[in-house]
Amino acid sequence: MDALLERLSCKLLQAGKHKAYHTEYSLLQSDSERVKYTIQLLIDYSRPLPSKIISKSSEESSRLREMGNFVFSMKIVDSYLDVSIQKYTESIVFAPTGSEELSIAYGNRSAMLILARLYDDCLLDISRALALPYPDNLKAKLYARQARCLMARGISSKSSKQELEKCRENGRLWLDKMDPKNTTKSEVEKILKGTKRFPAQAPYVKWDATKNLPKLIDENKQIPGLSASLELKYSDEFGKHMVATRDIDPGDVLGIMEPYACVLVPEKMLTHCWGCLEQTWSSIPCPNCVNVIYCSEECRDKAWEEHHDVECPVIGVLLHQEMSNLGLLSLRIAIKAIKQAGGIEELRKKVEKIEGRTGIPDGFNGEIFDDKDYANVYTLARNTDKRSVPDLVGRSLNSAFIVYTLATRTRLFGKQLPADLEELKENEDVIFVGGLIMRHQQIIPSNVHGVSEEGLGTDPVEKSAALMPVYSLINHSCCPSVCRVNHGRKMVLYSETVISKGEQVFDNYGLHYAMMPKSYRRFKLLQQFLFFCQCEACMLDWPTVMELPSYKFQRLGVVRTQVIQKALQKLPYYYQCALVRNVEDGPAMIKDLNHMLKVLAMNADVPCREVSDVVETAKRIYALLANRYQSLNS
């Protein structure tokens, strides 16, 4: 989208209209007006709009499959299993639906999956390959792999023995089709005739982040998914914000919620499920586009019903224009809102009702706060009045391009509309939806939460962007009182310090006092979130981690110093465990670390080096017990 914006700006400058349009744009009052005005700019200065899309291709599928073959045969990288599987997955994605190329790609990927000891995944791919026009001369070899997989998984029951014998029987039917010169024919024969057997082997263990999901005790009646220890308040100074209704200890679970909408970052679209966001090795493609994969038919069908039926013809065009996942998220929110409302006209009425609310600003009226209700997305802060004209122009250009692509490539507006910008500019539904998308484009920077997973190193890796309407109401501090941890699609909110009754609860927007100096934090917060931070760490100019004072130099007295020393005895051990990813006793470690935080809160002053060390160690262990990216070569 940067190229389109640059092209438009250059043409305005060449025409000597840049200043005039800047002034006219600054006078616009609504997002719909901004989108309509931007479409007129495109009519005047930037037609035609780009619409390139990459489609399924037998040639591309074959090329990617050969790349997978090469990576595996040469083992040119340490992660050859991961890379080979990804290339075969890409081959699957590009293969035309129902084609021989698709069947061969499934078959080749199954060979990697059995090596990785992902036996159930391997059997799934073999079944998919055999359900398609798989080449006759390769079927015996594929059935032999199926037999090997069944034996490796273990033959311990009458039904498993019957399944193995049926597999061998089916394979023997195709032995005469196998090329006599194939060097593997002899071994295939032995496997299918039962003269060569394989011992059972333990399968690769997939990480299940949900097994460590905590429970929420005493759920909030007003805000489902949130603890009753938190209350939503409003003031002119802080806007909507969260306050403790009781004393809260470190480690208390304050919320377990799922996002209103979330999308994967582009780098994860062919390794993680577009529906549930989980890492998958035996994925299936969208039958129509080459942009996303799913872990199962169930996830695929659910995603199609909820959003992908509209997204499918659109996201390829947007990705080709290098639109970020935040742009895709603004589209996803619009699709979900339209479907929830029952149509565009119904959503228009809902928005009019939201706009007509009276009382506390932005519609908070003390009723149950349903984070799945679009009304509580629509009223999130967007800071339009604080944004510059160039900022708003960029967002309205994104929105105009998204709604143009929607109108000309889908039936969202009743039918697929012609690529006529003049006609689209006068279509009320198109402008209304474009305005909503622009609203989302402003809501997202100030409210979206990153969803990460533990990578192969010590730093987490971004997986997706999620809009969490309730968590978005927690204000920022560079010295936060809570942290967020992701278990599958659920985001858990933990307390990381003592919070007294009546105190405001603070999250951190990615700029922590221990990691970066005050001047940089304030600059970045003002740049993205459009506010000047006045948290305790900023007002008192707390030092960064390497300069934080130890409790040992705080003159606390002998008794308090000894209490802290006793509590912190195992901190070095827990730190080393977190460093080497040894969290078998993770829950017990977390319990002790939270005890340390309580002791420090009661006996030491902040800022304090040990408080920072304990918090960071606990956060690392929380993360290791939650979402992880796994390598099959590790």
C-alpha positions in Angstrom: 0.0 0.0 0.0 3.0 2.3 0.5 3.6 2.3 -3.3 0.0 3.3 -4.0 0.1 6.1 -1.4 3.4 7.3 -2.8 2.0 7.3 -6.4 -1.0 9.3 -5.3 1.1 11.8 -3.4 3.4 12.4 -6.3 0.5 13.0 -8.7 -1.0 15.5 -6.3 2.3 17.3 -6.0 2.8 17.4 -9.8 -0.7 18.8 -10.2 -0.1 21.5 -7.5 -3.1 20.2 -5.5 -1.4 18.7 -2.5 -1.9 21.7 -0.1 -5.5 22.3 -1.3 -6.5 18.6 -0.8 -4.7 18.6 2.6 -6.9 21.5 3.7 -10.1 20.0 2.3 -9.4 16.6 3.9 -8.8 18.3 7.4 -12.3 19.6 7.3 -14.0 16.2 6.9 -15.9 15.0 9.9 -16.7 11.3 9.5 -14.8 8.2 8.4 -17.4 7.6 5.7 -16.7 11.1 4.3 -12.9 10.4 4.4 -13.3 7.2 2.5 -15.6 8.8 -0.1 -13.1 11.7 -0.5 -10.2 9.3 -0.9 -12.1 7.3 -3.6 -12.6 10.6 -5.5 -8.8 11.2 -5.2 -8.2 7.8 -6.7 -10.6 8.6 -9.5 -8.8 11.8 -10.3 -5.2 10.7 -9.9 -4.6 7.0 -9.5 -6.6 4.8 -11.8 -6.6 1.8 -12.4 -6.2 0.2 -9.0 -4.0 -2.9 -8.7 -5.9 -6.2 -8.5 -3.3 -8.9 -9.0 -3.9 -12.2 -7.3 -1.9 -15.4 -7.2 -4.0 -18.5 -8.1 -3.5 -22.2 -7.8 -1.1 -23.6 -10.3 0.0 -27.2 -11.1 3.4 -25.8 -12.3 4.0 -23.9 -9.1 2.8 -26.9 -7.0 5.3 -29.1 -8.8 8.1 -26.6 -8.4 7.5 -26.3 -4.6 7.3 -30.1 -4.3 10.7 -30.5 -6.0 12.1 -27.9 -3.6 10.9 -30.0 -0.7 12.5 -33.1 -2.3 15.8 -31.2 -2.7 15.9 -29.9 0.9 15.2 -33.3 2.3 17.6 -35.3 0.0 20.5 -32.8 0.5 19.8 -32.0 4.1 21.3 -28.6 3.5 19.9 -27.0 6.6 19.7 -28.3 10.2 15.9 -27.8 10.2 15.5 -29.9 7.0 12.3 -31.7 8.3 10.7 -28.3 9.1 11.6 -26.8 5.8 10.7 -29.9 3.7 7.3 -30.1 5.4 6.7 -26.4 4.8 7.6 -26.7 1.1 5.3 -29.7 0.7 2.6 -27.7 2.5 3.1 -24.8 0.0 2.9 -27.4 -2.8 -0.4 -28.6 -1.3 -1.7 -25.0 -1.1 -0.9 -24.3 -4.8 -2.1 -27.6 -6.2 -5.5 -27.4 -8.0 -8.3 -28.9 -5.9 -8.8 -32.6 -6.7 -5.6 -32.8 -8.8 -2.9 -35.4 -9.1 -0.4 -32.7 -8.0 -2.4 -32.4 -4.7 -2.3 -36.1 -4.1 1.5 -36.4 -4.7 2.2 -33.4 -2.4 0.2 -35.1 0.4 2.1 -38.3 -0.3 5.5 -36.7 -0.1 4.6 -34.8 3.0 3.5 -38.1 4.6 7.1 -39.4 4.1 8.4 -36.5 6.3 5.7 -37.0 8.9 6.6 -40.6 9.5 10.2 -39.6 10.0 9.1 -37.0 12.5 7.1 -39.7 14.3 3.9 -37.8 13.7 2.1 -41.0 13.0 -1.5 -39.8 13.1 -0.6 -36.8 10.9 1.1 -39.2 8.5 -1.9 -41.5 8.2 -4.2 -38.4 7.6 -2.0 -37.4 4.6 -1.9 -40.9 3.2 -5.7 -41.1 3.4 -6.0 -37.8 1.6 -3.6 -38.8 -1.1 -5.4 -42.1 -1.7 -8.7 -40.3 -1.9 -7.4 -38.3 -4.9 -6.0 -39.5 -8.3 -2.7 -40.7 -6.8 -0.5 -42.3 -9.4 -1.0 -46.1 -9.7 2.8 -46.8 -9.9 3.3 -45.1 -6.5 0.3 -46.6 -4.6 2.2 -49.7 -3.4 4.9 -47.6 -1.8 2.3 -45.4 -0.2 0.5 -48.4 1.3 3.8 -49.7 2.6 4.4 -46.4 4.3 0.9 -46.7 5.8 1.8 -50.1 7.1 5.0 -48.9 8.6 3.2 -46.1 10.3 0.6 -48.4 11.8 3.4 -50.7 13.1 5.3 -47.8 14.5 2.1 -46.6 16.2 1.7 -50.0 17.8 -0.3 -53.1 17.0 -2.0 -54.0 20.3 -5.6 -54.9 19.5 -7.5 -57.1 17.1 -8.8 -54.0 15.2 -5.3 -52.6 14.7 -4.2 -56.0 13.4 -7.1 -56.1 11.0 -6.3 -52.5 9.9 -2.7 -53.4 9.2 -3.7 -56.5 7.2 -6.2 -54.6 5.2 -3.5 -52.0 4.4 -1.1 -54.7 3.2 -3.8 -56.4 1.2 -4.6 -53.1 -0.6 -0.9 -52.5 -1.2 -0.3 -55.8 -2.8 -3.0 -55.1 -5.4 -0.7 -52.4 -6.8 2.7 -54.1 -6.6 2.7 -55.0 -10.3 2.2 -51.3 -11.2 5.4 -50.4 -9.5 8.4 -49.6 -11.7 10.7 -52.8 -11.6 13.7 -50.5 -11.6 12.6 -48.7 -8.5 15.2 -49.5 -5.9 12.7 -49.5 -3.0 10.5 -52.2 -4.6 12.1 -55.1 -2.8 11.5 -53.5 0.6 8.0 -52.4 -0.3 7.2 -56.1 -1.2 8.6 -57.3 2.2 6.5 -54.8 4.1 3.3 -55.6 2.2 3.8 -59.4 2.4 4.5 -59.1 6.2 8.1 -60.5 6.1 9.5 -57.1 7.3 8.2 -55.6 10.5 9.0 -52.5 12.4 8.9 -52.0 16.2 6.6 -49.6 17.9 8.2 -46.2 18.5 7.0 -43.4 20.8 5.3 -40.6 18.8 6.6 -37.0 18.7 4.8 -35.2 21.6 2.9 -32.1 20.4 2.8 -29.3 22.9 -0.6 -28.6 24.3 -0.8 -25.1 25.7 -4.3 -25.6 27.0 -3.2 -28.2 29.6 -1.7 -25.4 31.7 -4.7 -23.1 31.3 -5.6 -21.9 34.8 -9.2 -21.5 36.1 -11.0 -18.2 36.8 -12.3 -18.1 40.3 -15.2 -15.8 41.2 -16.2 -14.6 37.7 -17.3 -11.0 37.2 -21.1 -10.9 36.7 -20.9 -7.7 34.8 -18.0 -8.6 32.6 -17.9 -12.4 31.8 -14.4 -13.8 31.5 -13.0 -11.2 34.0 -12.4 -11.7 37.7 -14.8 -10.1 40.1 -11.8 -8.6 41.7 -11.8 -6.0 38.9 -14.4 -3.3 38.2 -14.9 -1.1 35.1 -14.9 2.6 35.9 -15.1 5.8 34.0 -13.5 9.2 34.7 -12.7 12.3 32.6 -9.0 11.9 33.5 -8.6 8.1 32.7 -11.6 7.4 30.5 -12.7 3.7 30.9 -10.3 1.9 33.2 -10.1 -1.0 35.5 -10.0 -0.8 39.3 -9.4 -3.5 42.0 -12.5 -4.3 44.1 -10.3 -6.1 46.7 -6.7 -6.6 47.6 -5.0 -8.7 44.8 -1.9 -10.9 45.3 0.8 -11.6 42.7 -0.2 -14.5 40.4 -4.0 -14.0 40.8 -5.9 -14.9 37.6 -7.7 -11.7 36.7 -9.2 -12.8 33.3 -9.4 -15.5 30.8 -10.8 -14.3 27.5 -10.9 -15.0 23.7 -10.5 -12.2 21.1 -13.4 -10.6 19.3 -11.3 -11.1 16.2 -7.7 -12.1 15.4 -5.5 -12.8 12.3 -2.2 -14.5 11.9 0.9 -12.5 10.9 1.7 -13.2 7.2 4.8 -15.3 8.2 2.6 -17.8 10.0 -0.1 -18.2 7.4 1.3 -21.5 6.0 2.5 -23.0 9.3 -0.5 -22.2 11.5 -4.2 -22.8 11.2 -6.2 -19.8 9.9 -9.0 -20.8 12.2 -7.7 -21.8 15.6 -4.2 -20.3 15.1 -2.4 -23.5 16.2 0.8 -24.8 14.6 -0.1 -27.7 12.2 2.0 -30.2 10.2 -0.8 -32.1 8.4 -2.7 -29.1 7.2 -5.3 -28.8 4.5 -5.6 -25.9 2.1 -8.5 -23.6 1.3 -9.9 -25.1 -1.9 -10.1 -21.7 -3.5 -7.1 -19.6 -2.5 -3.4 -20.0 -1.8 -3.2 -17.8 1.3 -4.2 -19.9 4.3 -4.2 -23.4 5.7 -6.3 -25.3 8.3 -5.5 -28.0 10.9 -8.7 -29.9 10.1 -11.9 -29.9 8.0 -13.8 -28.7 11.0 -11.6 -25.6 11.4 -11.8 -24.9 7.7 -15.6 -25.2 7.6 -16.1 -23.1 10.7 -13.8 -20.4 9.3 -15.6 -20.4 6.0 -18.9 -19.9 7.7 -17.6 -17.1 10.0 -15.4 -15.0 7.7 -13.4 -16.8 5.0 -16.2 -17.0 2.5 -15.9 -13.2 2.2 -12.1 -12.9 2.8 -11.1 -15.7 0.4 -11.2 -13.7 -2.9 -9.8 -10.6 -1.1 -6.9 -11.3 1.1 -4.6 -12.4 -1.8 -5.0 -9.0 -3.4 -4.3 -7.2 -0.1 -1.3 -9.3 0.7 0.1 -8.7 -2.8 -0.1 -5.0 -1.9 1.9 -5.8 1.3 -0.9 -4.9 3.6 -0.1 -5.9 7.1 -2.1 -8.3 9.3 -3.5 -5.2 11.0 -5.1 -4.2 7.7 -6.5 -7.7 7.4 -7.8 -7.4 11.0 -9.8 -4.3 10.1 -11.4 -6.3 7.4 -12.1 -9.3 9.6 -13.8 -7.1 12.2 -16.1 -5.6 9.5 -17.1 -9.1 8.2 -17.8 -10.3 11.7 -19.9 -7.3 12.6 -22.0 -7.6 9.4 -22.6 -11.3 9.9 -23.5 -10.8 13.6 -25.9 -8.1 12.8 -27.5 -10.1 10.0 -26.6 -7.8 7.1 -25.3 -4.3 6.2 -28.7 -2.6 6.7 -29.1 -4.2 10.2 -25.5 -3.2 11.1 -26.3 0.4 10.0 -29.2 0.5 12.4 -27.1 -1.0 15.2 -24.4 1.7 14.7 -27.1 4.4 14.7 -28.4 3.0 18.0 -24.8 3.0 19.4 -24.3 6.6 18.3 -27.6 7.6 19.9 -26.7 6.4 23.4 -26.7 9.0 26.1 -25.0 9.1 29.5 -21.3 8.3 30.0 -19.3 8.9 26.9 -18.7 6.2 24.4 -21.8 4.2 25.4 -20.7 2.6 28.7 -23.9 2.4 30.6 -23.2 -0.2 33.4 -24.9 -3.1 31.8 -23.3 -6.5 31.1 -20.2 -5.8 29.0 -20.3 -8.5 26.3 -16.9 -8.5 24.6 -18.5 -10.4 21.6 -20.8 -7.5 21.0 -19.7 -5.2 18.2 -20.9 -2.2 20.1 -18.0 -2.7 22.5 -15.6 -2.7 19.6 -17.2 0.3 17.9 -16.8 2.4 21.0 -13.1 1.7 21.6 -10.8 4.7 21.5 -9.5 5.7 18.1 -8.0 9.1 18.8 -9.1 10.6 15.5 -8.7 14.2 16.8 -5.1 13.6 17.7 -4.1 12.1 14.3 -2.4 14.1 11.6 -3.9 14.5 8.1 -1.2 12.2 6.6 -1.9 9.5 9.2 -5.7 9.7 8.4 -5.1 9.8 4.6 -3.0 6.6 4.8 -5.7 4.8 6.8 -8.5 6.0 4.5 -6.5 4.9 1.5 -6.2 1.4 3.0 -9.9 1.4 3.8 -10.9 2.6 0.3 -8.7 -0.1 -1.3 -10.1 -2.8 1.0 -13.8 -1.9 0.3 -13.1 -1.5 -3.4 -11.7 -5.1 -3.4 -14.6 -6.3 -1.4 -17.1 -4.8 -3.7 -15.5 -6.0 -6.9 -14.5 -9.5 -5.8 -17.3 -10.6 -3.5 -21.1 -10.6 -3.2 -21.0 -8.8 0.2 -23.1 -6.0 -1.3 -25.7 -8.3 -2.8 -23.8 -8.9 -6.0 -20.3 -8.5 -7.4 -20.1 -4.8 -8.4 -18.2 -3.5 -11.4 -14.8 -2.0 -11.0 -16.2 1.5 -11.5 -14.9 3.9 -8.8 -17.5 6.6 -9.7 -20.3 4.1 -9.2 -18.8 2.7 -5.9 -18.4 6.3 -4.6 -22.2 6.8 -4.8 -23.1 3.4 -3.3 -24.2 4.1 0.3 -23.5 0.5 1.5 -19.9 0.6 0.1 -19.2 3.9 1.7 -20.7 2.8 5.0 -18.6 -0.3 5.2 -15.6 1.6 4.0 -16.1 4.0 6.9 -16.4 1.2 9.4 -13.1 -0.3 8.1 -11.4 3.1 8.5 -12.8 3.3 12.0 -11.2 -0.1 12.7 -8.0 1.1 11.2 -7.9 3.8 13.9 -9.1 1.5 16.7 -6.5 -1.2 16.1 -3.2 0.7 16.8 -4.4 1.8 20.2 -6.2 -1.4 21.2 -4.9 -4.5 19.5 -2.9 -7.1 21.5 0.0 -9.1 20.0 -0.3 -12.9 20.5 3.1 -14.6 20.8 4.5 -18.0 21.2 7.8 -19.2 22.6 10.2 -19.5 19.7 13.3 -21.7 19.5 15.5 -19.1 21.2 14.9 -17.0 24.3 12.6 -14.4 22.7 8.9 -14.9 22.0 7.8 -14.8 18.4 4.7 -12.9 17.2 2.0 -15.2 16.0 -1.1 -13.0 15.5 -2.9 -9.8 16.3 -6.0 -10.0 18.5 -8.6 -7.4 19.4 -9.6 -7.9 23.0 -12.3 -5.3 23.8 -12.2 -5.8 27.6 -8.4 -5.9 28.0 -8.2 -2.8 25.8 -9.8 -0.9 28.6 -6.8 -1.4 30.9 -4.6 1.6 30.8 -0.9 1.6 30.2 1.9 2.0 32.7 5.6 1.5 32.1 5.6 -0.3 35.5 2.5 -2.5 35.0 0.6 -4.5 37.6 -0.6 -7.2 35.2 0.8 -9.4 32.4 -0.8 -11.4 29.6 -0.1 -15.0 28.6 -1.6 -16.9 25.6 -2.9 -20.4 25.9 -4.3 -21.4 22.4 -6.9 -18.7 21.6 -7.4 -17.8 25.2 -5.5 -14.9 26.7 -4.9 -15.1 30.5 -4.5 -11.9 32.6 -2.3 -12.4 35.7 -1.4 -10.0 38.4 2.3 -9.5 38.7 2.3 -7.4 41.9 0.3 -6.6 45.0 -2.7 -4.4 44.0 -4.6 -2.7 46.8 -8.4 -2.3 46.8 -9.4 0.8 44.9 -6.1 1.0 42.9 -6.2 1.3 39.1 -4.9 -1.8 37.3 -2.3 -1.1 34.6 -1.1 -3.1 31.6 2.0 -2.5 29.5 1.8 -1.5 25.9 5.2 -3.0 25.0 7.4 -0.2 26.5 8.7 -1.2 29.9 10.7 1.0 32.2 13.3 -1.7 32.8 14.0 -2.2 29.1 14.2 1.4 27.7 14.7 4.9 29.0 11.9 7.3 29.7 12.5 9.6 26.7 12.3 6.7 24.2 9.2 5.3 25.9 7.4 8.6 25.9 8.2 9.2 22.3 7.0 5.8 21.1 3.8 6.0 23.2 3.0 9.4 21.9 3.8 8.2 18.3 1.6 5.1 18.4 -0.9 5.6 21.2 -1.1 9.4 21.1 -0.7 10.1 24.8 2.0 11.5 27.0 2.8 8.9 29.7 2.7 10.1 33.3 3.0 6.7 35.1 5.1 6.4 38.2 8.1 5.1 36.4 8.1 8.1 34.0 7.3 10.8 36.6 10.1 9.5 38.9 12.4 8.6 36.0 13.1 5.1 37.2 16.4 3.6 35.8 16.6 0.7 33.4 17.4 -2.8 34.6 21.2 -2.6 34.7 21.0 0.5 37.0 18.2 -0.6 39.2 19.2 -0.6 42.9 19.1 -3.8 44.9 17.0 -4.1 48.1 20.4 -4.6 49.8 21.2 -0.9 49.5 17.8 0.3 50.7 18.6 0.3 54.5 15.6 -1.8 55.3 16.9 -3.1 58.6 18.2 -6.6 59.5 14.8 -8.3 59.9 13.3 -7.2 56.6 16.5 -7.9 54.8 16.7 -11.4 56.1 13.0 -12.0 55.3 13.7 -11.0 51.7 16.9 -13.1 51.5 15.1 -16.2 52.7 12.3 -15.7 50.2 14.6 -15.3 47.3 16.8 -18.4 47.9 15.7 -20.3 44.8 15.5 -17.3 42.4 18.9 -18.1 40.7 17.8 -21.7 40.2 14.4 -20.7 38.7 16.2 -18.2 36.5 18.5 -21.0 35.1 15.5 -23.3 34.6 13.7 -20.6 32.6 16.9 -19.9 30.6 17.2 -23.6 29.5 13.4 -24.1 29.1 13.2 -26.6 32.0 9.7 -26.0 33.4 8.6 -29.5 34.5 7.9 -28.0 37.9 6.6 -24.8 36.3 3.5 -24.3 38.4 5.4 -24.8 41.7 8.1 -22.4 40.5 5.4 -19.8 39.7 3.8 -20.2 43.1 7.2 -19.6 44.8 8.0 -16.6 42.5 4.7 -15.0 43.4 5.4 -15.5 47.1 8.7 -13.7 46.5 6.9 -10.8 44.8 4.5 -10.5 47.8 7.5 -10.5 50.2 9.3 -7.9 48.2 6.1 -5.7 48.0 5.7 -5.8 51.8 9.4 -5.2 52.6 11.3 -3.4 49.8 10.9 -0.1 48.0 10.5 0.2 44.3 12.2 0.4 41.9 14.2 -2.6 42.9 16.4 -4.9 40.9 15.1 -8.1 42.5 11.5 -7.2 41.8 12.4 -6.8 38.2 14.3 -10.2 38.2 11.5 -12.1 39.8 8.8 -10.6 37.5 10.8 -11.4 34.4 11.6 -14.9 35.5 7.9 -15.5 36.3 6.8 -14.1 32.9 9.3 -16.4 31.1 8.0 -19.5 32.9 4.4 -18.4 32.3 5.3 -18.1 28.6 7.0 -21.5 28.5 3.9 -23.1 30.0 1.7 -21.5 27.3 2.0 -21.2 23.5 5.1 -22.7 21.9 6.5 -23.0 18.4 7.9 -26.5 17.9 10.7 -27.7 15.6 10.6 -31.3 14.4 14.4 -31.3 14.2 15.0 -30.3 17.8 
